[in-house]
């Protein structure tokens, strides 16, 4: 009897996921077709890549300045080593790094490859966004949310710190995005309850982890990330694959780091990058990917 009930529940969940995806795909394809009548898709993709690279340059500013509590507006972009204010030639996304050979044009100090990686990653995420969503307000909100996730991931990886500015932006974008699909009180409640649910789950896991292992298991920054992502996903079944993806990606990262260090991973590892990657997957991938992680954990067939 228990097995029959479990199979029945899995079937219902699978049908619900498929129905959601079918409806969303139909709406997206219809809207994309209309957009395509106004401008070719290759032009949208090219624009998304170039604009994403430009946004990636701003993301780099946020990654460098936010954890150091510096203004992201003033002073103008400058070399952190010699202090020389950079010109337009020095700030062309992607190309400047290649032209300059990864070095400052003035003091010849090597520039971290992170700057190039962030610009390229943001550009590719923007391209993935316009391929997943119709070119419109929702696509803009998703792209902006992905840029905030890049800031969160890189800052947490380097400083073990989650910048509040990026988390607030991610949460606000999620709330507005949810209100686009459910423009009523129910949508607002669902989005905000998703924030409460996401934050509460991570906080509870961190609390019991600290009790069991007698050391910090989850930082409060992870709670904030989960809450912000919850505004996008709402208090729905989508929260489950998000957390499962986070754990899976975190485990893979831990194994990879241990392999590079050639010894067991004994110190702390930031969990924010894994949560950011999981959120990006939930924003961009079709539900079939969510079904995969559910099957991987034996929850769905």
Secondary structure, DSSP 4 states (H G I P E B T S, - for coil): -HHHHHHHHHHHHHHHHHHHHHHHHHHHHHHHHHHHHHS-HHHHHHHHHHHHHHHHHHHHHHHHHGGGT--SSSS--B-TTT-PBP-GGGGSTTHHHHHTTTB-TTT-PBPPTHHHHHHHHHHHHHHHHHHHS-TTHHHHHHHHHHHHHHHHHHHHHHHS---HHHHHHHHHHHHHHHHHHS-SHHHHHHHHHHHHHHHHHHHHHHHHHHHHHSS--S-HHHHHHHHHHHHHH-SSTHHHHHHHHHHHHHHHHHHHHHHHHTS---S---SHHHHHHHHHHHHHS-HHHHHHHHHHTTS--
